[in-house]
Amino acid sequence: MSHTVTVVFGGEREYEFPLRDADVASTTKEQARSWLAREFEDLECTPSNPMGKVLVLDMVLNVAKYGGESRFEQAGEWARKYALHTAVALDRPTVRVDVSSFVVG
């Protein structure tokens, strides 16, 4: 099964990351959540939930937002890791992270 993560920053600014099945299969949900949690902390993201509980969707959206569009535009190692860990954490073959609307679909 193929996997693709698309990160959208509004308008025509979309960045698509196709993932290799082998990479997805070799990454556990725990590894994916740990990577997202570390990035959430390192980027000093603000939790969306007023109670302070951080959900996986919060991590996915905030890490993309605080990581910034330029990282996705460059399509470097960080953006590929984000895409991989997002796909695994959400356990979906296709993920669309719309940063401007703050929704994951």
The 8 nearest C-alpha neighbors of each residue, nearest first, counted from 0:
[[1, 20, 2, 92, 19, 23, 18, 21],
 [2, 0, 20, 92, 3, 18, 19, 17],
 [1, 3, 92, 18, 93, 17, 0, 4],
 [4, 2, 17, 93, 16, 18, 92, 94],
 [3, 5, 94, 16, 82, 15, 93, 95],
 [6, 4, 15, 95, 14, 96, 16, 94],
 [5, 7, 96, 14, 13, 95, 97, 15],
 [8, 6, 13, 97, 9, 98, 12, 96],
 [7, 9, 99, 98, 12, 97, 13, 6],
 [10, 8, 99, 12, 7, 11, 13, 97],
 [9, 11, 12, 8, 13, 7, 99, 97],
 [10, 12, 13, 9, 7, 8, 14, 6],
 [11, 13, 8, 10, 9, 7, 14, 6],
 [14, 12, 7, 6, 11, 8, 15, 5],
 [13, 15, 6, 5, 71, 7, 16, 72],
 [14, 16, 5, 4, 6, 17, 13, 3],
 [15, 17, 4, 3, 5, 18, 82, 14],
 [16, 18, 3, 2, 15, 4, 19, 1],
 [19, 17, 2, 3, 16, 20, 83, 1],
 [18, 20, 22, 21, 23, 17, 1, 2],
 [19, 21, 23, 22, 24, 1, 18, 0],
 [20, 22, 24, 19, 23, 25, 18, 26],
 [23, 21, 25, 19, 20, 24, 26, 18],
 [22, 24, 20, 26, 21, 25, 87, 83],
 [23, 25, 21, 22, 26, 20, 27, 87],
 [24, 26, 22, 23, 21, 27, 20, 87],
 [27, 25, 23, 24, 30, 22, 28, 31],
 [28, 26, 30, 29, 31, 25, 87, 24],
 [29, 27, 31, 88, 30, 87, 32, 26],
 [28, 30, 32, 27, 31, 33, 88, 26],
 [31, 29, 33, 27, 28, 32, 34, 26],
 [30, 32, 84, 28, 34, 88, 29, 33],
 [31, 33, 35, 29, 34, 30, 88, 36],
 [32, 34, 36, 30, 31, 35, 29, 37],
 [35, 33, 37, 31, 36, 32, 30, 38],
 [34, 36, 32, 38, 33, 37, 39, 58],
 [35, 37, 39, 33, 34, 38, 32, 40],
 [38, 36, 40, 34, 39, 35, 41, 33],
 [37, 39, 41, 35, 40, 36, 42, 34],
 [40, 38, 36, 44, 37, 42, 62, 41],
 [39, 41, 43, 37, 38, 42, 36, 44],
 [42, 40, 38, 43, 39, 37, 44, 36],
 [41, 43, 39, 40, 44, 38, 65, 66],
 [44, 42, 40, 41, 39, 45, 65, 38],
 [45, 43, 39, 42, 61, 40, 46, 65],
 [44, 46, 47, 43, 61, 39, 48, 40],
 [45, 47, 48, 53, 51, 44, 57, 49],
 [48, 46, 49, 45, 57, 53, 51, 52],
 [47, 49, 50, 51, 46, 52, 53, 57],
 [50, 48, 51, 47, 46, 52, 53, 45],
 [51, 49, 48, 52, 46, 47, 53, 54],
 [52, 50, 49, 48, 46, 53, 47, 45],
 [53, 51, 50, 48, 54, 46, 49, 47],
 [52, 54, 46, 57, 51, 55, 48, 58],
 [55, 53, 57, 56, 52, 58, 48, 46],
 [54, 56, 58, 57, 59, 53, 32, 88],
 [57, 55, 59, 58, 54, 60, 103, 89],
 [58, 56, 54, 60, 55, 59, 61, 53],
 [57, 59, 55, 61, 56, 60, 62, 39],
 [60, 58, 56, 57, 62, 61, 55, 63],
 [61, 59, 57, 63, 58, 62, 56, 64],
 [60, 62, 64, 58, 63, 59, 65, 57],
 [61, 63, 65, 64, 66, 39, 59, 60],
 [64, 62, 66, 61, 60, 65, 67, 59],
 [65, 63, 61, 67, 62, 66, 98, 60],
 [64, 66, 67, 62, 63, 61, 42, 44],
 [67, 65, 63, 62, 64, 70, 42, 68],
 [68, 66, 65, 64, 69, 70, 63, 71],
 [67, 69, 71, 70, 72, 8, 66, 64],
 [68, 70, 72, 71, 67, 73, 66, 74],
 [71, 69, 73, 68, 72, 67, 78, 74],
 [72, 70, 74, 78, 68, 73, 69, 14],
 [71, 73, 69, 74, 70, 68, 14, 75],
 [72, 74, 70, 71, 75, 69, 78, 68],
 [75, 73, 71, 72, 78, 70, 79, 76],
 [76, 74, 73, 78, 77, 79, 70, 71],
 [75, 77, 79, 78, 80, 74, 81, 70],
 [76, 78, 80, 79, 75, 81, 70, 74],
 [79, 77, 81, 71, 80, 75, 76, 74],
 [80, 78, 82, 76, 81, 77, 83, 75],
 [81, 79, 83, 77, 82, 78, 84, 76],
 [80, 82, 78, 84, 79, 83, 85, 77],
 [83, 81, 79, 85, 80, 4, 84, 86],
 [84, 82, 80, 86, 85, 81, 79, 87],
 [83, 85, 31, 87, 81, 86, 82, 88],
 [84, 86, 82, 88, 83, 87, 81, 89],
 [87, 85, 83, 89, 84, 88, 90, 91],
 [86, 88, 90, 84, 89, 85, 28, 31],
 [89, 87, 28, 85, 31, 90, 86, 84],
 [88, 90, 86, 87, 91, 85, 55, 56],
 [91, 89, 87, 88, 86, 92, 28, 85],
 [90, 92, 93, 89, 86, 94, 87, 2],
 [91, 93, 2, 3, 1, 86, 94, 90],
 [94, 92, 3, 91, 2, 4, 95, 86],
 [93, 95, 4, 104, 5, 96, 91, 3],
 [96, 94, 5, 104, 103, 4, 6, 97],
 [97, 95, 103, 6, 98, 7, 5, 102],
 [98, 96, 7, 102, 100, 99, 101, 6],
 [97, 99, 101, 8, 100, 7, 96, 64],
 [98, 100, 8, 9, 101, 97, 7, 102],
 [101, 99, 98, 102, 97, 9, 8, 103],
 [100, 102, 98, 99, 97, 60, 103, 96],
 [103, 101, 97, 100, 96, 104, 98, 60],
 [104, 102, 96, 95, 97, 94, 101, 56],
 [103, 95, 94, 102, 96, 97, 93, 5]]
